[in-house]
Amino acid sequence: MATFKGWPEDFQRFFIGLELDNSKKYFEANRGTYEDSVKGPMVALLESLEPDFGPGKVFRANRDIRFSKDKSPYKTNIAADVGMGAKGGYLSLDARSFTVATGRYMMSPDEIAKFRKKVAADTSGTQLAAIVSRLEKSGYDIGGDELKRVPAPWPPDHPRAELLRRKSLYVWKNYGLKPWLGSSSARRYVVKMWTDAQPLNDWFKKNL
């Protein structure tokens, strides 16, 4: 198992080059940089996180272009999932930013229905609202698909109207590009974000 030491500066040059020339020719000519300076550190990070958050998986570099007008063959970021929903979350690195997130990115229709009932209920709904408020005050962003209006049968002026409109709910932070990305310290920022946001995942585990 490789030790996570951060990402070398080459990772940014690789992605900038890929943005300028998103082609198989470029990717293959720079595959060594991708493996050593982009994917390798991500794999090492996932391995270091596994004892605390569960196994991780790096997403494929290739884009699914079957139904897309954009036929660029490669993603201009590297991303990964860690854990099985109850812990861990999502990671993404590109030429300009490092993003860490967790929560529920997708919910089934049954889960959405149950989610809204729990949001509307005084005890569980108040708990979730408090969790979201604390995360926002701590500098994290709240995301997720949402409806334009509060769904029936709840009134538009419901005290948790914003949460009732949600079809998914997650917390995330874009760290930009910081010097610590080139060191093992990057792991600490990931762990802190997921630890701070663990009450959200605990709420989902208990209520859905």
PyMOL commands that set and color helices and strands:
alter all, ss='L'
color gray80, all
select helices_A, chain A and resi 10-20+24-29+31-53+109-120+122-137+161-164+179-182+186-196+198-207
alter helices_A, ss='H'
color red, helices_A
select strands_A, chain A and resi 56-58+77-82+89-94+98-104+141-143+169-174
alter strands_A, ss='S'
color yellow, strands_A
deselect
rebuild
show_as cartoon
